[in-house]
Amino acid sequence: MKRITIYLPDELAAALEREARRRTVPASAIAHDALTGYLGLGEKSERRPLPFAAVGHSGKQTVARDMEDLLAVE
């Protein structure tokens, strides 16, 4: 396991400390769980869908092939 240092705004650090006291666990355990979930890692985590996937999807199968012709028309 690697040890790192992070800098948090005072408000976020205070919230982390409160949550650690509430759960009676170290703040590092809260940070570890949060990062594991956010990054989609761990046993329980599922891969997060990419929010930009299929943006601009035209529904047409030949757009890439016909790109030069489409650009010439525009």
C-alpha positions as CSV (number, residue, x, y, z in Angstrom):
1,M,0.0,0.0,0.0
2,K,1.3,3.4,-0.9
3,R,1.0,6.4,1.4
4,I,0.2,9.8,-0.2
5,T,-0.5,13.3,1.0
6,I,-3.5,15.3,-0.2
7,Y,-4.6,18.9,0.5
8,L,-8.2,19.5,1.2
9,P,-10.1,22.8,1.7
10,D,-10.9,23.4,5.3
11,E,-14.6,22.7,4.8
12,L,-14.0,19.3,3.1
13,A,-11.4,18.3,5.7
14,A,-13.8,19.1,8.5
15,A,-16.6,17.1,6.8
16,L,-14.2,14.1,6.4
17,E,-13.2,14.3,10.1
18,R,-16.9,14.5,11.2
19,E,-17.7,11.4,9.1
20,A,-14.7,9.5,10.4
21,R,-15.8,10.2,14.0
22,R,-19.4,9.3,13.2
23,R,-18.3,5.9,11.8
24,T,-15.5,5.5,14.3
25,V,-13.0,4.7,11.6
26,P,-9.9,6.5,10.4
27,A,-10.3,9.4,7.9
28,S,-8.1,7.4,5.6
29,A,-10.7,4.6,5.4
30,I,-13.4,7.1,4.4
31,A,-11.1,8.6,1.7
32,H,-10.2,5.1,0.5
33,D,-13.8,4.0,0.2
34,A,-14.8,7.3,-1.5
35,L,-11.9,7.1,-4.1
36,T,-12.5,3.4,-4.7
37,G,-16.2,4.1,-5.5
38,Y,-15.5,7.2,-7.5
39,L,-12.9,5.6,-9.7
40,G,-15.0,2.4,-10.2
41,L,-12.5,0.1,-8.5
42,G,-13.1,-2.7,-6.0
43,E,-15.1,-5.8,-5.8
44,K,-18.6,-4.4,-5.6
45,S,-18.1,-1.6,-8.1
46,E,-19.5,-1.8,-11.5
47,R,-17.9,0.1,-14.4
48,R,-19.4,3.6,-14.6
49,P,-20.9,4.5,-18.0
50,L,-19.1,7.1,-19.9
51,P,-21.3,10.2,-20.0
52,F,-20.0,11.2,-23.4
53,A,-20.4,7.9,-25.1
54,A,-22.5,8.1,-28.3
55,V,-22.6,11.9,-28.1
56,G,-23.2,13.0,-31.6
57,H,-24.4,9.6,-32.7
58,S,-26.1,10.2,-36.0
59,G,-27.7,6.8,-36.3
60,K,-26.2,6.4,-39.8
61,Q,-23.7,3.6,-40.6
62,T,-21.8,5.4,-43.4
63,V,-20.8,8.7,-41.8
64,A,-17.1,7.8,-41.5
65,R,-16.9,6.4,-45.0
66,D,-18.8,9.4,-46.5
67,M,-17.0,12.1,-44.4
68,E,-15.3,13.8,-47.4
69,D,-18.5,14.1,-49.3
70,L,-20.4,15.4,-46.3
71,L,-17.8,18.0,-45.6
72,A,-17.8,19.1,-49.3
73,V,-21.5,19.7,-49.2
74,E,-21.3,21.8,-46.0
